[in-house]
Amino acid sequence: MKLSLALTAVSCLAPSALGISQTLVDQYSFRHNSPDKFVGNSMWLFGEAGVYAFSPDGSEQRSHVPSSQVCEDPETYTGPSYRYCRFSDIVSDGKKYVWAGTSRAKSPISVFDIDSGSLVGTFESCKGPKDLEYHALRDEVWVRCSDLDANATDPTHLDVFSASNPSGQIQTDILLKDRAIEDGLSSNGYSVIHHTLGDVGYLTDDSNPNLFKIDLSNKEILDTIPLLPAVHGLYEAAYSPLNGHIFVRALMCCTCGSATADVMSCGRNDAPGYPVSPITGKGAGLKSVTGLCGRSCAGKEGVDSIGVYEFDTKTGRVVGTHVLAEGIGGDPYPSPDGRFIVLMGKNGGHTIRVLEAGPRGAPSTTLIDLKLSFSREGYENVSVASDFAFVER
């Protein structure tokens, strides 16, 4: 699963092996001529106090990189307190490094040694790294950034690093390509990068109904694929290597600003809303009515009814759509092997739906709707569950 938010754990990061006759500690000593302690299999914790590595059962702290090293100096930091030392996503190659996207204004990618937990360095990338993906066969880490607007002059919102050489530069300039500008690809979305997809990847955009297929070698857009029925935009995405299907969150438009609208309020401080043309909800079929689009309409009964597309990468077709038991959409999260897809939405955490991946070309099926015990008053229509873990037995 993807790991995010200010406090994030990465479980059991195993070191690589250099020789079958050596112990793990011997391997570490052979590779490192430094006083750093070997952390071995460990659980990593990323938060405001920095980065920790613990024993898998949490009983022993094995390393700590303080926030003053991995984030801005707290004495000179001038941004909002809630953004200090935040980590957006973490990935590992499982062999050498752990990569983290941070809220740093400069050099926002932090790289750690997987054996010692030590900070290798911070590296320049596009602004606001949000989504990190590791491509095992290409040995690359791909970064999707989000803090760029439509008029940005920054060279890219999709960056790539050599996983074995973080300092090496690989040119990525999808934002500057004429086709990207022409097709309206913005920085607000997620990426799907996986070695079973070969040299292609996919991008979503929260204000564009097309799935963007990209060539990882020449960094160009190969195709824009409309997902039908058409919606306002596409956002979170999960991939199952078992059947080659991508699960993509659909974002809708809804009416707002009156007692008869889908949403009573158009936003904080009496925001006026803007003209929308909804395809679902109370305003379905109307043109240029006052409303909202995107996450503001997620979880709304009768509006968020398409939920999650299931897209077959082989045929290039949508094979099905999925919603929660309440009939609203949820954000998709895959199990490590891709056998299961978990849907979590704005339902107060009352239920989650677990899908089981089917054969290629066929829609996945509902395995179970889990009823949970979350019952916080006033949070019935918001997301209260945003993280989970699979345990194999």
Secondary structure, 3 states (H helix, E strand, C coil): CCCCCCCEEECCCCCCCCCCCCCHHHHHHHHCCCCCCCCCCCEEEEECCEEEEECCCCCCEEEEEEHHHHCCCCCCCCCCHHHCCCEEEEEECCCCEEEEEECCCCCCEEEEECCCCCEEEEECCCCCEEEEEEECCCCEEEEEECCCCCCCCCCCCEEEEECCEEEEECCCCHHHCHHHHHHCCCCCCCEECCHHHCCEEEEEECCEEEEEEEECCCCEEEEEEECCCCCCEEEEEEEECCCCEEEEEEECEEEECCCCCCECCCCHHHCCCEEECCCCCCCCCCCCEEEEEHHHHCCCCCCCCCCEEEEECCCCEEEEEECCCCCCCCEEEECCCCCEEEEECCCCCCEEEEEECCCCCCCCEEEEEEECCCCCCCCCCCCCCCCCCCCCC
